[in-house]
Amino acid sequence: MAGLFIDIVVSDAVQSDAALAKKLEDVCPVNIFRASDVGVAIDESNLDECVLCDLCTEAAPGGGVRIVKLYEA
């Protein structure tokens, strides 16, 4: 489920990469990403706290994480 203002789309390759999951959890200033041994999960309750800093998109290679601005649709 998306937030009111944004949604985060994570590719399958990124979603199942435990090392990258930890990196996403570390770089996100508003705790949208939760890392585990099997990959990354999105904390949907924090989606609308996103400050559009793009740290997650920079941390994930090749467009592995996309921020979708729902208000631009």
mmCIF file of the N, C-alpha and C atoms, coordinates in Angstrom:
data_MODEL
# 
_entry.id   MODEL 
# 
loop_
_atom_site.group_PDB 
_atom_site.id 
_atom_site.type_symbol 
_atom_site.label_atom_id 
_atom_site.label_alt_id 
_atom_site.label_comp_id 
_atom_site.label_asym_id 
_atom_site.label_entity_id 
_atom_site.label_seq_id 
_atom_site.pdbx_PDB_ins_code 
_atom_site.Cartn_x 
_atom_site.Cartn_y 
_atom_site.Cartn_z 
_atom_site.occupancy 
_atom_site.B_iso_or_equiv 
_atom_site.pdbx_formal_charge 
_atom_site.auth_seq_id 
_atom_site.auth_comp_id 
_atom_site.auth_asym_id 
_atom_site.auth_atom_id 
_atom_site.pdbx_PDB_model_num 
ATOM 1   N N  . MET A 1 1  ? 0.844  -1.184  0.000   1.00 0.00 ? 1  MET A N  1 
ATOM 2   C CA . MET A 1 1  ? 0.000  0.000   0.000   1.00 0.00 ? 1  MET A CA 1 
ATOM 3   C C  . MET A 1 1  ? 0.889  1.247   0.000   1.00 0.00 ? 1  MET A C  1 
ATOM 4   N N  . ALA A 1 2  ? 0.520  2.209   -0.794  1.00 0.00 ? 2  ALA A N  1 
ATOM 5   C CA . ALA A 1 2  ? 1.286  3.442   -0.896  1.00 0.00 ? 2  ALA A CA 1 
ATOM 6   C C  . ALA A 1 2  ? 0.852  4.421   0.186   1.00 0.00 ? 2  ALA A C  1 
ATOM 7   N N  . GLY A 1 3  ? 1.723  5.396   0.426   1.00 0.00 ? 3  GLY A N  1 
ATOM 8   C CA . GLY A 1 3  ? 1.359  6.492   1.310   1.00 0.00 ? 3  GLY A CA 1 
ATOM 9   C C  . GLY A 1 3  ? 0.420  7.429   0.560   1.00 0.00 ? 3  GLY A C  1 
ATOM 10  N N  . LEU A 1 4  ? 0.113  8.537   1.154   1.00 0.00 ? 4  LEU A N  1 
ATOM 11  C CA . LEU A 1 4  ? -0.730 9.520   0.490   1.00 0.00 ? 4  LEU A CA 1 
ATOM 12  C C  . LEU A 1 4  ? 0.023  10.279  -0.589  1.00 0.00 ? 4  LEU A C  1 
ATOM 13  N N  . PHE A 1 5  ? 1.312  10.508  -0.368  1.00 0.00 ? 5  PHE A N  1 
ATOM 14  C CA . PHE A 1 5  ? 2.089  11.350  -1.262  1.00 0.00 ? 5  PHE A CA 1 
ATOM 15  C C  . PHE A 1 5  ? 3.110  10.604  -2.094  1.00 0.00 ? 5  PHE A C  1 
ATOM 16  N N  . ILE A 1 6  ? 3.672  9.523   -1.544  1.00 0.00 ? 6  ILE A N  1 
ATOM 17  C CA . ILE A 1 6  ? 4.684  8.767   -2.286  1.00 0.00 ? 6  ILE A CA 1 
ATOM 18  C C  . ILE A 1 6  ? 4.468  7.270   -2.125  1.00 0.00 ? 6  ILE A C  1 
ATOM 19  N N  . ASP A 1 7  ? 5.120  6.542   -3.011  1.00 0.00 ? 7  ASP A N  1 
ATOM 20  C CA . ASP A 1 7  ? 5.258  5.099   -2.893  1.00 0.00 ? 7  ASP A CA 1 
ATOM 21  C C  . ASP A 1 7  ? 6.725  4.798   -3.186  1.00 0.00 ? 7  ASP A C  1 
ATOM 22  N N  . ILE A 1 8  ? 7.220  3.740   -2.609  1.00 0.00 ? 8  ILE A N  1 
ATOM 23  C CA . ILE A 1 8  ? 8.593  3.296   -2.860  1.00 0.00 ? 8  ILE A CA 1 
ATOM 24  C C  . ILE A 1 8  ? 8.504  1.961   -3.595  1.00 0.00 ? 8  ILE A C  1 
ATOM 25  N N  . VAL A 1 9  ? 9.181  1.869   -4.723  1.00 0.00 ? 9  VAL A N  1 
ATOM 26  C CA . VAL A 1 9  ? 9.219  0.639   -5.501  1.00 0.00 ? 9  VAL A CA 1 
ATOM 27  C C  . VAL A 1 9  ? 10.636 0.095   -5.430  1.00 0.00 ? 9  VAL A C  1 
ATOM 28  N N  . VAL A 1 10 ? 10.762 -1.141  -4.957  1.00 0.00 ? 10 VAL A N  1 
ATOM 29  C CA . VAL A 1 10 ? 12.059 -1.792  -4.797  1.00 0.00 ? 10 VAL A CA 1 
ATOM 30  C C  . VAL A 1 10 ? 12.103 -2.999  -5.731  1.00 0.00 ? 10 VAL A C  1 
ATOM 31  N N  . SER A 1 11 ? 13.144 -3.095  -6.553  1.00 0.00 ? 11 SER A N  1 
ATOM 32  C CA . SER A 1 11 ? 13.269 -4.226  -7.476  1.00 0.00 ? 11 SER A CA 1 
ATOM 33  C C  . SER A 1 11 ? 13.453 -5.526  -6.695  1.00 0.00 ? 11 SER A C  1 
ATOM 34  N N  . ASP A 1 12 ? 13.152 -6.633  -7.335  1.00 0.00 ? 12 ASP A N  1 
ATOM 35  C CA . ASP A 1 12 ? 13.305 -7.945  -6.705  1.00 0.00 ? 12 ASP A CA 1 
ATOM 36  C C  . ASP A 1 12 ? 14.751 -8.197  -6.291  1.00 0.00 ? 12 ASP A C  1 
ATOM 37  N N  . ALA A 1 13 ? 15.697 -7.795  -7.143  1.00 0.00 ? 13 ALA A N  1 
ATOM 38  C CA . ALA A 1 13 ? 17.109 -8.017  -6.839  1.00 0.00 ? 13 ALA A CA 1 
ATOM 39  C C  . ALA A 1 13 ? 17.527 -7.261  -5.583  1.00 0.00 ? 13 ALA A C  1 
ATOM 40  N N  . VAL A 1 14 ? 17.071 -6.038  -5.434  1.00 0.00 ? 14 VAL A N  1 
ATOM 41  C CA . VAL A 1 14 ? 17.403 -5.239  -4.250  1.00 0.00 ? 14 VAL A CA 1 
ATOM 42  C C  . VAL A 1 14 ? 16.652 -5.776  -3.039  1.00 0.00 ? 14 VAL A C  1 
ATOM 43  N N  . GLN A 1 15 ? 15.410 -6.122  -3.230  1.00 0.00 ? 15 GLN A N  1 
ATOM 44  C CA . GLN A 1 15 ? 14.574 -6.567  -2.114  1.00 0.00 ? 15 GLN A CA 1 
ATOM 45  C C  . GLN A 1 15 ? 15.121 -7.812  -1.435  1.00 0.00 ? 15 GLN A C  1 
ATOM 46  N N  . SER A 1 16 ? 15.806 -8.658  -2.171  1.00 0.00 ? 16 SER A N  1 
ATOM 47  C CA . SER A 1 16 ? 16.314 -9.908  -1.594  1.00 0.00 ? 16 SER A CA 1 
ATOM 48  C C  . SER A 1 16 ? 17.799 -9.857  -1.234  1.00 0.00 ? 16 SER A C  1 
ATOM 49  N N  . ASP A 1 17 ? 18.418 -8.697  -1.295  1.00 0.00 ? 17 ASP A N  1 
ATOM 50  C CA . ASP A 1 17 ? 19.840 -8.540  -0.999  1.00 0.00 ? 17 ASP A CA 1 
ATOM 51  C C  . ASP A 1 17 ? 20.000 -8.032  0.436   1.00 0.00 ? 17 ASP A C  1 
ATOM 52  N N  . ALA A 1 18 ? 20.433 -8.899  1.339   1.00 0.00 ? 18 ALA A N  1 
ATOM 53  C CA . ALA A 1 18 ? 20.529 -8.546  2.759   1.00 0.00 ? 18 ALA A CA 1 
ATOM 54  C C  . ALA A 1 18 ? 21.539 -7.427  3.012   1.00 0.00 ? 18 ALA A C  1 
ATOM 55  N N  . ALA A 1 19 ? 22.655 -7.423  2.302   1.00 0.00 ? 19 ALA A N  1 
ATOM 56  C CA . ALA A 1 19 ? 23.663 -6.373  2.494   1.00 0.00 ? 19 ALA A CA 1 
ATOM 57  C C  . ALA A 1 19 ? 23.133 -5.016  2.038   1.00 0.00 ? 19 ALA A C  1 
ATOM 58  N N  . LEU A 1 20 ? 22.459 -4.994  0.912   1.00 0.00 ? 20 LEU A N  1 
ATOM 59  C CA . LEU A 1 20 ? 21.884 -3.750  0.409   1.00 0.00 ? 20 LEU A CA 1 
ATOM 60  C C  . LEU A 1 20 ? 20.719 -3.294  1.297   1.00 0.00 ? 20 LEU A C  1 
ATOM 61  N N  . ALA A 1 21 ? 19.980 -4.238  1.835   1.00 0.00 ? 21 ALA A N  1 
ATOM 62  C CA . ALA A 1 21 ? 18.896 -3.909  2.764   1.00 0.00 ? 21 ALA A CA 1 
ATOM 63  C C  . ALA A 1 21 ? 19.438 -3.156  3.967   1.00 0.00 ? 21 ALA A C  1 
ATOM 64  N N  . LYS A 1 22 ? 20.552 -3.611  4.498   1.00 0.00 ? 22 LYS A N  1 
ATOM 65  C CA . LYS A 1 22 ? 21.170 -2.940  5.645   1.00 0.00 ? 22 LYS A CA 1 
ATOM 66  C C  . LYS A 1 22 ? 21.629 -1.530  5.259   1.00 0.00 ? 22 LYS A C  1 
ATOM 67  N N  . LYS A 1 23 ? 22.183 -1.396  4.066   1.00 0.00 ? 23 LYS A N  1 
ATOM 68  C CA . LYS A 1 23 ? 22.623 -0.087  3.591   1.00 0.00 ? 23 LYS A CA 1 
ATOM 69  C C  . LYS A 1 23 ? 21.433 0.866   3.464   1.00 0.00 ? 23 LYS A C  1 
ATOM 70  N N  . LEU A 1 24 ? 20.317 0.393   2.917   1.00 0.00 ? 24 LEU A N  1 
ATOM 71  C CA . LEU A 1 24 ? 19.116 1.227   2.784   1.00 0.00 ? 24 LEU A CA 1 
ATOM 72  C C  . LEU A 1 24 ? 18.586 1.647   4.151   1.00 0.00 ? 24 LEU A C  1 
ATOM 73  N N  . GLU A 1 25 ? 18.571 0.701   5.079   1.00 0.00 ? 25 GLU A N  1 
ATOM 74  C CA . GLU A 1 25 ? 18.121 1.015   6.432   1.00 0.00 ? 25 GLU A CA 1 
ATOM 75  C C  . GLU A 1 25 ? 19.013 2.093   7.059   1.00 0.00 ? 25 GLU A C  1 
ATOM 76  N N  . ASP A 1 26 ? 20.308 2.004   6.821   1.00 0.00 ? 26 ASP A N  1 
ATOM 77  C CA . ASP A 1 26 ? 21.256 2.956   7.405   1.00 0.00 ? 26 ASP A CA 1 
ATOM 78  C C  . ASP A 1 26 ? 21.152 4.355   6.795   1.00 0.00 ? 26 ASP A C  1 
ATOM 79  N N  . VAL A 1 27 ? 20.911 4.450   5.477   1.00 0.00 ? 27 VAL A N  1 
ATOM 80  C CA . VAL A 1 27 ? 20.929 5.768   4.835   1.00 0.00 ? 27 VAL A CA 1 
ATOM 81  C C  . VAL A 1 27 ? 19.620 6.539   4.972   1.00 0.00 ? 27 VAL A C  1 
ATOM 82  N N  . CYS A 1 28 ? 18.519 5.857   5.205   1.00 0.00 ? 28 CYS A N  1 
ATOM 83  C CA . CYS A 1 28 ? 17.219 6.539   5.229   1.00 0.00 ? 28 CYS A CA 1 
ATOM 84  C C  . CYS A 1 28 ? 17.021 7.315   6.534   1.00 0.00 ? 28 CYS A C  1 
ATOM 85  N N  . PRO A 1 29 ? 16.893 8.640   6.443   1.00 0.00 ? 29 PRO A N  1 
ATOM 86  C CA . PRO A 1 29 ? 16.759 9.442   7.655   1.00 0.00 ? 29 PRO A CA 1 
ATOM 87  C C  . PRO A 1 29 ? 15.399 9.318   8.347   1.00 0.00 ? 29 PRO A C  1 
ATOM 88  N N  . VAL A 1 30 ? 14.415 8.722   7.674   1.00 0.00 ? 30 VAL A N  1 
ATOM 89  C CA . VAL A 1 30 ? 13.074 8.627   8.273   1.00 0.00 ? 30 VAL A CA 1 
ATOM 90  C C  . VAL A 1 30 ? 12.614 7.175   8.456   1.00 0.00 ? 30 VAL A C  1 
ATOM 91  N N  . ASN A 1 31 ? 13.552 6.241   8.397   1.00 0.00 ? 31 ASN A N  1 
ATOM 92  C CA . ASN A 1 31 ? 13.306 4.826   8.734   1.00 0.00 ? 31 ASN A CA 1 
ATOM 93  C C  . ASN A 1 31 ? 12.208 4.169   7.911   1.00 0.00 ? 31 ASN A C  1 
ATOM 94  N N  . ILE A 1 32 ? 12.269 4.357   6.606   1.00 0.00 ? 32 ILE A N  1 
ATOM 95  C CA . ILE A 1 32 ? 11.315 3.702   5.721   1.00 0.00 ? 32 ILE A CA 1 
ATOM 96  C C  . ILE A 1 32 ? 11.702 2.246   5.489   1.00 0.00 ? 32 ILE A C  1 
ATOM 97  N N  . PHE A 1 33 ? 13.000 1.954   5.486   1.00 0.00 ? 33 PHE A N  1 
ATOM 98  C CA . PHE A 1 33 ? 13.487 0.611   5.168   1.00 0.00 ? 33 PHE A CA 1 
ATOM 99  C C  . PHE A 1 33 ? 13.825 -0.162  6.430   1.00 0.00 ? 33 PHE A C  1 
ATOM 100 N N  . ARG A 1 34 ? 13.461 -1.457  6.442   1.00 0.00 ? 34 ARG A N  1 
ATOM 101 C CA . ARG A 1 34 ? 13.776 -2.372  7.537   1.00 0.00 ? 34 ARG A CA 1 
ATOM 102 C C  . ARG A 1 34 ? 14.556 -3.547  6.949   1.00 0.00 ? 34 ARG A C  1 
ATOM 103 N N  . ALA A 1 35 ? 15.761 -3.745  7.445   1.00 0.00 ? 35 ALA A N  1 
ATOM 104 C CA . ALA A 1 35 ? 16.621 -4.824  6.953   1.00 0.00 ? 35 ALA A CA 1 
ATOM 105 C C  . ALA A 1 35 ? 16.421 -6.086  7.769   1.00 0.00 ? 35 ALA A C  1 
ATOM 106 N N  . SER A 1 36 ? 16.561 -7.223  7.086   1.00 0.00 ? 36 SER A N  1 
ATOM 107 C CA . SER A 1 36 ? 16.562 -8.526  7.753   1.00 0.00 ? 36 SER A CA 1 
ATOM 108 C C  . SER A 1 36 ? 17.572 -9.410  7.028   1.00 0.00 ? 36 SER A C  1 
ATOM 109 N N  . ASP A 1 37 ? 17.724 -10.622 7.492   1.00 0.00 ? 37 ASP A N  1 
ATOM 110 C CA . ASP A 1 37 ? 18.656 -11.561 6.858   1.00 0.00 ? 37 ASP A CA 1 
ATOM 111 C C  . ASP A 1 37 ? 18.233 -11.943 5.448   1.00 0.00 ? 37 ASP A C  1 
ATOM 112 N N  . VAL A 1 38 ? 16.963 -11.770 5.131   1.00 0.00 ? 38 VAL A N  1 
ATOM 113 C CA . VAL A 1 38 ? 16.462 -12.156 3.813   1.00 0.00 ? 38 VAL A CA 1 
ATOM 114 C C  . VAL A 1 38 ? 16.248 -10.975 2.881   1.00 0.00 ? 38 VAL A C  1 
ATOM 115 N N  . GLY A 1 39 ? 16.468 -9.751  3.359   1.00 0.00 ? 39 GLY A N  1 
ATOM 116 C CA . GLY A 1 39 ? 16.317 -8.597  2.480   1.00 0.00 ? 39 GLY A CA 1 
ATOM 117 C C  . GLY A 1 39 ? 15.704 -7.410  3.177   1.00 0.00 ? 39 GLY A C  1 
ATOM 118 N N  . VAL A 1 40 ? 15.007 -6.608  2.393   1.00 0.00 ? 40 VAL A N  1 
ATOM 119 C CA . VAL A 1 40 ? 14.470 -5.349  2.891   1.00 0.00 ? 40 VAL A CA 1 
ATOM 120 C C  . VAL A 1 40 ? 12.942 -5.349  2.856   1.00 0.00 ? 40 VAL A C  1 
ATOM 121 N N  . ALA A 1 41 ? 12.371 -4.697  3.837   1.00 0.00 ? 41 ALA A N  1 
ATOM 122 C CA . ALA A 1 41 ? 10.927 -4.478  3.878   1.00 0.00 ? 41 ALA A CA 1 
ATOM 123 C C  . ALA A 1 41 ? 10.690 -2.980  3.988   1.00 0.00 ? 41 ALA A C  1 
ATOM 124 N N  . ILE A 1 42 ? 9.531  -2.541  3.573   1.00 0.00 ? 42 ILE A N  1 
ATOM 125 C CA . ILE A 1 42 ? 9.153  -1.134  3.639   1.00 0.00 ? 42 ILE A CA 1 
ATOM 126 C C  . ILE A 1 42 ? 8.237  -0.936  4.835   1.00 0.00 ? 42 ILE A C  1 
ATOM 127 N N  . ASP A 1 43 ? 8.564  0.030   5.673   1.00 0.00 ? 43 ASP A N  1 
ATOM 128 C CA . ASP A 1 43 ? 7.686  0.407   6.781   1.00 0.00 ? 43 ASP A CA 1 
ATOM 129 C C  . ASP A 1 43 ? 6.696  1.429   6.233   1.00 0.00 ? 43 ASP A C  1 
ATOM 130 N N  . GLU A 1 44 ? 5.531  0.952   5.827   1.00 0.00 ? 44 GLU A N  1 
ATOM 131 C CA . GLU A 1 44 ? 4.543  1.789   5.157   1.00 0.00 ? 44 GLU A CA 1 
ATOM 132 C C  . GLU A 1 44 ? 4.046  2.939   6.027   1.00 0.00 ? 44 GLU A C  1 
ATOM 133 N N  . SER A 1 45 ? 4.130  2.787   7.341   1.00 0.00 ? 45 SER A N  1 
ATOM 134 C CA . SER A 1 45 ? 3.666  3.869   8.217   1.00 0.00 ? 45 SER A CA 1 
ATOM 135 C C  . SER A 1 45 ? 4.578  5.086   8.137   1.00 0.00 ? 45 SER A C  1 
ATOM 136 N N  . ASN A 1 46 ? 5.775  4.916   7.582   1.00 0.00 ? 46 ASN A N  1 
ATOM 137 C CA . ASN A 1 46 ? 6.717  6.030   7.468   1.00 0.00 ? 46 ASN A CA 1 
ATOM 138 C C  . ASN A 1 46 ? 6.819  6.611   6.056   1.00 0.00 ? 46 ASN A C  1 
ATOM 139 N N  . LEU A 1 47 ? 6.084  6.070   5.101   1.00 0.00 ? 47 LEU A N  1 
ATOM 140 C CA . LEU A 1 47 ? 6.235  6.513   3.716   1.00 0.00 ? 47 LEU A CA 1 
ATOM 141 C C  . LEU A 1 47 ? 6.071  8.011   3.544   1.00 0.00 ? 47 LEU A C  1 
ATOM 142 N N  . ASP A 1 48 ? 5.063  8.581   4.143   1.00 0.00 ? 48 ASP A N  1 
ATOM 143 C CA . ASP A 1 48 ? 4.813  10.009  3.945   1.00 0.00 ? 48 ASP A CA 1 
ATOM 144 C C  . ASP A 1 48 ? 5.736  10.904  4.760   1.00 0.00 ? 48 ASP A C  1 
ATOM 145 N N  . GLU A 1 49 ? 6.677  10.292  5.484   1.00 0.00 ? 49 GLU A N  1 
ATOM 146 C CA . GLU A 1 49 ? 7.713  11.064  6.173   1.00 0.00 ? 49 GLU A CA 1 
ATOM 147 C C  . GLU A 1 49 ? 8.902  11.314  5.244   1.00 0.00 ? 49 GLU A C  1 
ATOM 148 N N  . CYS A 1 50 ? 8.895  10.688  4.086   1.00 0.00 ? 50 CYS A N  1 
ATOM 149 C CA . CYS A 1 50 ? 10.003 10.800  3.131   1.00 0.00 ? 50 CYS A CA 1 
ATOM 150 C C  . CYS A 1 50 ? 10.286 12.271  2.822   1.00 0.00 ? 50 CYS A C  1 
ATOM 151 N N  . VAL A 1 51 ? 11.568 12.642  2.875   1.00 0.00 ? 51 VAL A N  1 
ATOM 152 C CA . VAL A 1 51 ? 11.986 14.015  2.607   1.00 0.00 ? 51 VAL A CA 1 
ATOM 153 C C  . VAL A 1 51 ? 12.584 14.158  1.196   1.00 0.00 ? 51 VAL A C  1 
ATOM 154 N N  . LEU A 1 52 ? 12.424 13.117  0.388   1.00 0.00 ? 52 LEU A N  1 
ATOM 155 C CA . LEU A 1 52 ? 12.891 13.115  -1.003  1.00 0.00 ? 52 LEU A CA 1 
ATOM 156 C C  . LEU A 1 52 ? 14.381 13.439  -1.119  1.00 0.00 ? 52 LEU A C  1 
ATOM 157 N N  . CYS A 1 53 ? 15.163 12.898  -0.208  1.00 0.00 ? 53 CYS A N  1 
ATOM 158 C CA . CYS A 1 53 ? 16.610 13.151  -0.196  1.00 0.00 ? 53 CYS A CA 1 
ATOM 159 C C  . CYS A 1 53 ? 17.354 12.342  -1.259  1.00 0.00 ? 53 CYS A C  1 
ATOM 160 N N  . ASP A 1 54 ? 16.739 11.291  -1.788  1.00 0.00 ? 54 ASP A N  1 
ATOM 161 C CA . ASP A 1 54 ? 17.307 10.412  -2.809  1.00 0.00 ? 54 ASP A CA 1 
ATOM 162 C C  . ASP A 1 54 ? 18.480 9.561   -2.333  1.00 0.00 ? 54 ASP A C  1 
ATOM 163 N N  . LEU A 1 55 ? 18.733 9.495   -1.035  1.00 0.00 ? 55 LEU A N  1 
ATOM 164 C CA . LEU A 1 55 ? 19.817 8.649   -0.540  1.00 0.00 ? 55 LEU A CA 1 
ATOM 165 C C  . LEU A 1 55 ? 19.561 7.175   -0.854  1.00 0.00 ? 55 LEU A C  1 
ATOM 166 N N  . CYS A 1 56 ? 18.311 6.760   -0.800  1.00 0.00 ? 56 CYS A N  1 
ATOM 167 C CA . CYS A 1 56 ? 17.990 5.359   -1.106  1.00 0.00 ? 56 CYS A CA 1 
ATOM 168 C C  . CYS A 1 56 ? 18.196 5.053   -2.585  1.00 0.00 ? 56 CYS A C  1 
ATOM 169 N N  . THR A 1 57 ? 17.819 5.976   -3.459  1.00 0.00 ? 57 THR A N  1 
ATOM 170 C CA . THR A 1 57 ? 17.997 5.737   -4.890  1.00 0.00 ? 57 THR A CA 1 
ATOM 171 C C  . THR A 1 57 ? 19.474 5.733   -5.262  1.00 0.00 ? 57 THR A C  1 
ATOM 172 N N  . GLU A 1 58 ? 20.274 6.509   -4.567  1.00 0.00 ? 58 GLU A N  1 
ATOM 173 C CA . GLU A 1 58 ? 21.716 6.520   -4.798  1.00 0.00 ? 58 GLU A CA 1 
ATOM 174 C C  . GLU A 1 58 ? 22.386 5.259   -4.251  1.00 0.00 ? 58 GLU A C  1 
ATOM 175 N N  . ALA A 1 59 ? 21.828 4.694   -3.188  1.00 0.00 ? 59 ALA A N  1 
ATOM 176 C CA . ALA A 1 59 ? 22.404 3.498   -2.565  1.00 0.00 ? 59 ALA A CA 1 
ATOM 177 C C  . ALA A 1 59 ? 22.110 2.230   -3.349  1.00 0.00 ? 59 ALA A C  1 
ATOM 178 N N  . ALA A 1 60 ? 21.025 2.223   -4.098  1.00 0.00 ? 60 ALA A N  1 
ATOM 179 C CA . ALA A 1 60 ? 20.627 1.031   -4.854  1.00 0.00 ? 60 ALA A CA 1 
ATOM 180 C C  . ALA A 1 60 ? 21.048 1.185   -6.314  1.00 0.00 ? 60 ALA A C  1 
ATOM 181 N N  . PRO A 1 61 ? 21.784 0.241   -6.839  1.00 0.00 ? 61 PRO A N  1 
ATOM 182 C CA . PRO A 1 61 ? 22.292 0.351   -8.205  1.00 0.00 ? 61 PRO A CA 1 
ATOM 183 C C  . PRO A 1 61 ? 21.205 0.216   -9.267  1.00 0.00 ? 61 PRO A C  1 
ATOM 184 N N  . GLY A 1 62 ? 21.407 0.920   -10.357 1.00 0.00 ? 62 GLY A N  1 
ATOM 185 C CA . GLY A 1 62 ? 20.584 0.739   -11.550 1.00 0.00 ? 62 GLY A CA 1 
ATOM 186 C C  . GLY A 1 62 ? 19.093 0.927   -11.386 1.00 0.00 ? 62 GLY A C  1 
ATOM 187 N N  . GLY A 1 63 ? 18.668 1.865   -10.593 1.00 0.00 ? 63 GLY A N  1 
ATOM 188 C CA . GLY A 1 63 ? 17.237 2.091   -10.425 1.00 0.00 ? 63 GLY A CA 1 
ATOM 189 C C  . GLY A 1 63 ? 16.552 1.047   -9.572  1.00 0.00 ? 63 GLY A C  1 
ATOM 190 N N  . GLY A 1 64 ? 17.291 0.406   -8.694  1.00 0.00 ? 64 GLY A N  1 
ATOM 191 C CA . GLY A 1 64 ? 16.736 -0.637  -7.836  1.00 0.00 ? 64 GLY A CA 1 
ATOM 192 C C  . GLY A 1 64 ? 15.713 -0.142  -6.834  1.00 0.00 ? 64 GLY A C  1 
ATOM 193 N N  . VAL A 1 65 ? 15.776 1.157   -6.531  1.00 0.00 ? 65 VAL A N  1 
ATOM 194 C CA . VAL A 1 65 ? 14.775 1.790   -5.675  1.00 0.00 ? 65 VAL A CA 1 
ATOM 195 C C  . VAL A 1 65 ? 14.267 3.028   -6.412  1.00 0.00 ? 65 VAL A C  1 
ATOM 196 N N  . ARG A 1 66 ? 12.955 3.126   -6.523  1.00 0.00 ? 66 ARG A N  1 
ATOM 197 C CA . ARG A 1 66 ? 12.343 4.299   -7.149  1.00 0.00 ? 66 ARG A CA 1 
ATOM 198 C C  . ARG A 1 66 ? 11.363 4.939   -6.179  1.00 0.00 ? 66 ARG A C  1 
ATOM 199 N N  . ILE A 1 67 ? 11.352 6.250   -6.150  1.00 0.00 ? 67 ILE A N  1 
ATOM 200 C CA . ILE A 1 67 ? 10.362 6.992   -5.381  1.00 0.00 ? 67 ILE A CA 1 
ATOM 201 C C  . ILE A 1 67 ? 9.312  7.473   -6.372  1.00 0.00 ? 67 ILE A C  1 
ATOM 202 N N  . VAL A 1 68 ? 8.072  7.063   -6.147  1.00 0.00 ? 68 VAL A N  1 
ATOM 203 C CA . VAL A 1 68 ? 6.977  7.454   -7.023  1.00 0.00 ? 68 VAL A CA 1 
ATOM 204 C C  . VAL A 1 68 ? 6.190  8.544   -6.317  1.00 0.00 ? 68 VAL A C  1 
ATOM 205 N N  . LYS A 1 69 ? 6.165  9.715   -6.904  1.00 0.00 ? 69 LYS A N  1 
ATOM 206 C CA . LYS A 1 69 ? 5.432  10.842  -6.343  1.00 0.00 ? 69 LYS A CA 1 
ATOM 207 C C  . LYS A 1 69 ? 3.986  10.762  -6.821  1.00 0.00 ? 69 LYS A C  1 
ATOM 208 N N  . LEU A 1 70 ? 3.110  10.351  -5.943  1.00 0.00 ? 70 LEU A N  1 
ATOM 209 C CA . LEU A 1 70 ? 1.718  10.116  -6.305  1.00 0.00 ? 70 LEU A CA 1 
ATOM 210 C C  . LEU A 1 70 ? 0.980  11.397  -6.658  1.00 0.00 ? 70 LEU A C  1 
ATOM 211 N N  . TYR A 1 71 ? 1.442  12.515  -6.172  1.00 0.00 ? 71 TYR A N  1 
ATOM 212 C CA . TYR A 1 71 ? 0.785  13.785  -6.446  1.00 0.00 ? 71 TYR A CA 1 
ATOM 213 C C  . TYR A 1 71 ? 1.102  14.314  -7.834  1.00 0.00 ? 71 TYR A C  1 
ATOM 214 N N  . GLU A 1 72 ? 2.019  13.673  -8.554  1.00 0.00 ? 72 GLU A N  1 
ATOM 215 C CA . GLU A 1 72 ? 2.344  14.088  -9.914  1.00 0.00 ? 72 GLU A CA 1 
ATOM 216 C C  . GLU A 1 72 ? 1.574  13.293  -10.966 1.00 0.00 ? 72 GLU A C  1 
ATOM 217 N N  . ALA A 1 73 ? 0.753  12.374  -10.541 1.00 0.00 ? 73 ALA A N  1 
ATOM 218 C CA . ALA A 1 73 ? 0.027  11.500  -11.467 1.00 0.00 ? 73 ALA A CA 1 
ATOM 219 C C  . ALA A 1 73 ? -1.050 12.185  -12.177 1.00 0.00 ? 73 ALA A C  1 
# 
